[in-house]
Every structure is written in structure tokens, then in C-alpha cells.
Amino acid sequence: MTRFIFLPAVIAAPFLIAAAAGPMTHPEPKTKAAVLAADDEWLGAERIGDVGTLNARLADQYQDITPTGEVHSKAQLLAAAAARTNRPTGTIAEVAAAFRKQNPIVETVLIEGNTAILSFHSPDPELEPIVRSEDVFTYENGMWKGILSAHSSPASKAH
């Protein structure tokens, strides 16, 4: 006599949901290198207009604060990326690397638990007082997601 074992739906459901969701990816580490890679992915995706990657990399509550104090939402950033007409060519990584080479910045990365803050400023002594920004990431579901980008107001350099 053959016996069949039936799993109750409550036990089998998680396995079916995981299989339907597709292959599982490894969580990103909570390291400086991973945060910098996430920031480069955000930068490259925004510049080439890759809305899907940008949408995945930014938290739903993402906000961008301009130097004049205007606040832009994630939806506004996605729309701007989609509408961008002067898109560079290349992969996300290539575009981010080219931008970083043309626009050198000094980065400080602070990680505390599930939050990371990146601070940027220009190494050019003429620009350093006016070029400052911070990107804030939160660690959600194994991924660093941008939650805030804030930029300083331009200021004249004292002579």
C-alpha cells in the first residue's frame, strides 16, 4: 500500500510563495563598500534614466532637498530620470565611474545599525565651501535604499 503525505496549506504556503517569487538574492553587506556601491548604482541609474533600478534603490519615502530648500519626492525623481534627454551611454557602473572621475568628491561614510550617511564635498578649495551634500540610506530587506539626499545652499567663499 502506498502512502501519500500531504502538507497542510499553512506549512506548504511559504515554500510556494518563495518559489513563485523567483530566485533569492543575497543580502547586501552592511559595509562602507556596499553603501558606496549602492550610491553609485543610484547615480548611474538616475543619469541613464533606468527607472526600474532607481525605483528599487530608493525607499518609498525618499526625498531630495535642493540647495534652495525645495523638496522633491521619489515620484518626481523617477519622472525626471525618465524624461532625461541628455543620457550618457554605458552601463550603470561605467556611467557612475565616469561621473566620479569628472566630478571628484570627498566621501565620508558613517554606518550605524540600519542607517548609513554619506557626506560629499569637492576637494577643489574654490568649490569646497559651496559643494556639499549628504545621502542617507536605510537598510531594508537586505538592501541599502536611499531615503534622503540633502544639498547645501551655495555660499560665497570669504577672501
C-alpha positions in Angstrom: 0.0 0.0 0.0 1.4 3.4 -1.0 1.0 6.2 1.5 0.9 9.9 0.5 1.9 12.6 2.8 0.0 15.8 2.4 1.4 19.0 3.9 -1.2 21.3 5.3 -1.5 24.6 3.3 -0.2 26.6 6.3 3.1 24.7 6.1 3.4 24.5 2.3 2.4 28.1 1.6 5.8 29.7 2.4 7.6 27.4 0.1 5.2 28.1 -2.7 5.4 31.8 -2.2 9.2 31.7 -2.2 9.3 29.6 -5.4 6.8 31.9 -7.1 8.9 35.0 -6.2 11.9 33.7 -8.2 15.5 33.2 -7.2 16.5 34.6 -3.8 19.3 37.1 -3.9 22.0 37.5 -1.2 21.6 40.5 1.1 24.0 43.3 0.7 26.5 43.6 3.5 26.4 46.4 6.0 29.8 47.8 4.8 31.2 51.0 3.5 31.9 49.4 0.2 28.3 48.2 -0.2 26.9 51.6 0.7 29.2 53.3 -1.9 28.2 50.7 -4.5 24.5 51.4 -3.7 25.2 55.1 -4.1 26.9 54.6 -7.5 24.0 52.4 -8.6 21.6 55.2 -7.7 23.8 57.8 -9.5 24.3 55.7 -12.7 20.6 54.7 -12.9 19.5 58.3 -12.5 21.9 59.6 -15.1 20.9 57.0 -17.8 17.2 57.0 -16.9 17.0 53.4 -15.6 13.7 54.0 -13.7 13.4 50.3 -12.7 16.8 50.2 -11.0 16.3 53.7 -9.5 12.9 52.7 -8.1 14.3 49.6 -6.5 17.3 51.5 -5.0 15.2 54.3 -3.4 12.9 53.9 -0.4 9.3 54.8 -1.0 9.5 57.8 1.3 12.7 59.1 -0.4 13.0 62.9 -0.5 15.5 65.2 -2.2 16.1 68.6 -0.6 17.7 71.1 -3.1 20.1 73.9 -2.1 17.1 76.3 -2.2 15.1 74.2 0.2 12.7 72.7 -2.3 11.7 69.1 -1.5 11.2 66.6 -4.3 9.6 63.2 -3.8 10.7 59.8 -5.2 8.0 60.0 -7.8 9.3 63.4 -9.0 12.9 62.0 -9.2 11.7 59.0 -11.2 9.8 61.2 -13.6 12.8 63.4 -14.1 15.1 60.4 -14.8 12.6 59.0 -17.3 12.3 62.4 -19.1 16.1 63.0 -19.1 17.2 63.7 -22.7 21.0 64.0 -22.3 21.6 60.5 -21.2 25.2 59.2 -21.2 25.8 55.8 -22.7 27.3 52.8 -21.0 26.4 50.6 -18.1 25.3 52.0 -14.7 28.7 51.2 -13.3 30.5 52.9 -16.2 28.4 56.0 -16.1 28.8 56.4 -12.3 32.6 55.9 -12.6 32.9 58.5 -15.4 30.8 61.0 -13.4 33.0 60.4 -10.3 36.2 60.9 -12.4 34.9 64.2 -13.9 33.4 65.4 -10.6 35.8 64.4 -7.8 34.4 64.5 -4.4 35.5 63.5 -0.9 33.2 61.0 0.7 32.7 60.1 4.4 30.6 57.1 5.2 29.1 56.6 8.6 27.1 53.4 9.3 25.1 52.9 12.5 22.9 49.9 12.5 20.5 50.1 9.6 21.4 53.7 8.7 24.2 55.0 6.6 25.1 58.6 5.9 27.4 59.6 3.0 28.8 63.1 3.1 30.3 64.7 -0.1 32.3 67.8 -0.8 34.6 69.0 -3.5 38.3 68.7 -2.9 38.7 71.9 -5.0 39.4 74.7 -2.5 37.5 77.1 -4.6 34.4 74.9 -4.6 34.6 73.1 -1.3 32.6 75.7 0.7 29.7 75.6 -1.8 29.5 72.0 -2.9 28.2 69.8 0.0 25.6 67.1 0.2 24.5 64.1 2.2 22.8 61.0 1.1 21.1 58.9 3.8 20.4 55.2 3.3 18.3 52.8 5.3 18.8 49.0 5.2 15.5 47.4 4.1 15.0 43.7 3.2 18.8 43.1 2.8 19.3 46.2 0.6 20.6 49.7 1.1 17.9 52.1 -0.1 18.3 55.9 -0.5 15.9 57.7 1.8 17.2 61.3 1.7 19.5 63.5 -0.3 20.2 67.0 1.0 22.3 69.7 -0.6 23.8 72.8 0.9 22.9 76.3 -0.2 25.6 78.0 -2.3 27.7 80.4 -0.3 30.4 82.7 -1.4 33.9 82.0 -0.2 35.4 84.5 2.2 38.6 86.1 0.8 
